[in-house]
Amino acid sequence: MGSMDGKGRGTMVISNWRFWAAAFALALSPDVGADSDSLAALRWNARPLILVALRADDPVALDLKARAAAERAGFRDRRMVLVEVYPERAAIDGRPLDGDEARSLADRLDAGTGEARMVLVGLDGGAKLRTPASESLGRLFELIDGMPMRREELRERGAD
């Protein structure tokens, strides 16, 4: 299932969830590095939005970070965290990861290639959407709000 954005670029909803779940499970597995607990702890606790870019000063990456900061309440409400991955470093909500862990994660996500992109990961650790980093956060929020676990969260809070 895919769609085109206003600039003619395609976005792709991950249809082969088993492949992406396995790929992200590898990225979060305990053998990633010495401080891998920081990544493994995200599963079932948060919905990572992974920003993968060549450089931290990439204009598209900076724009996504600014939009995420402006939507902090929406991130908190949906239990989202921003994970930044660059070739030589990575961070979870601004907290740097160990150098070996960061490089391993960057290798697994091909951080040294292509345009800035993002991967939305569900609570279960499976990738739900892979798209350019310029994608609308509103679209991501809509996707999350339609997920079964999110709908259950809303029902439990009486917000449905």
N, C-alpha and C positions, 0 to 999 in steps of 0.2 A: 504494500500500500504506500503510495508516494504522492507528493503534491509539488507544485511549483510555487516559488515565492515570486514577489513582484519583479525580481531581477532576472528571472528565467532560470534560477538555480533550483535544483530539486532537493527536497528533503525526503528522508526515508524513515518511515516507521518500521522498526525492526519486526519482521514477520517470522524469522527463524529464531525464535526466542531461545531455543535450546543452545544454539551456537553462541549467542551473545551472553547467555547466562553462564555458560562454561568459560567464555573468555573473561568475563568480569570476575567470576569466581577465582580464576587464576590470579587476577590482579589483586584480589583481596585475601588470597590464601595466606596461611601463617608462614609459609616459607619465602615470602617476598623479600624480607629483610629483617634486621634485628628489631626494629620498632614496628613491626607489622600489626601489632595490636591496635594501633591507631586506625588502620584501615579496616581490619576485620571487625572492629567494634561498630562500624557503620551499619552492617547488615542487621536488619530488623529494628534499627534505631533511627535511621535517617534515610532520606532519599537524596543521594549525591547527584549534584549537577557537576559533571566533570568538564572543565575547560581545558582543552589541549591546544597548545600554541607553540610556535617556534621560539617566541620571545615574550617576556613579561610586558614589554613596551609595545607590543603589536597593537595598533589602533583598535582592531576589532575586539581583542581580548580586554583592553582597557575599557571599551564601551560596555562590554558584557559585565565587567566587574562593577562599573558605575550603575548600570541598570539593576544589578542584583542588590547593591547597597540601597538603592532607592526603593526596592521592593522587599526590604528586610522583613516586614511584617508578614507578607505573603510567604516568604521562605519559612519563617518560624511556624506559621500556621500549618504548613504542609510538611513540616519536619525535614526541610531541605537544608543541605550544606553545600557550599561551593568548594569544589576541589580543583585547584589549579595545578596543571601538569605541564612543565616545560622540559626541554632536554636535560638540563642539569639540576633542576630543583622542582619541588612540589610542595603544596601546602593544603591543609584542610581548614577552611574558614580562617585563613590567614596564619595558621600555626604551621611552621615549616616541618616537613618530615625529615627524618634522618637521610643523609646524603645517599647511602646505598639503596635505601628503600625508594627514595625519589627517583634515582636513575633507573632502578628496576621497573618501576611503574611507568616511567617515560618510555622505556624500551618496549614494554608490553603494549602501550597505547600508541606507538609510533609518533611520539611527540616531535621528532626531528623532521617530520615530513608534512607537506600540505598546508592548506590554509587553516586559520583558527577554527576550531570546531568544538562541539560539545556533545556529551553523551548524558542523557537522563537515565538514572538507575533507580529502580524501584526498591522498596524495602526488602524484597527477597534477594537482592543482589543482581537481578537480571536487567540488562539494558533495555529500555523501553523506547528510546528515540536517539538517533544519531543524526546530527544536523549541523549546518554551519553555525558558528557562534553568534551570528547576527540574528538568529531566530528570535521571534517574539517571546518574551517571558509569559505573556498572557496565554499564548498557545500552550506552553508547557504547563501552566497552572490548570488550564482546561483539561489537558491530557491526564494530569494527576488526579484532578477532581472526578474524573470518570473511572478511575481505577477501583476495583472492588474493595481493596483494603482501605482506601481513602473514603469511599462511601460509607463503609462500616464505622470509621472514625467519626465521621459527621453524624451518623445515626446515634452513636453512643453519646455524643455531645448534645444531641437534640437540635442540631443545626441543619437537618435535612429537610 
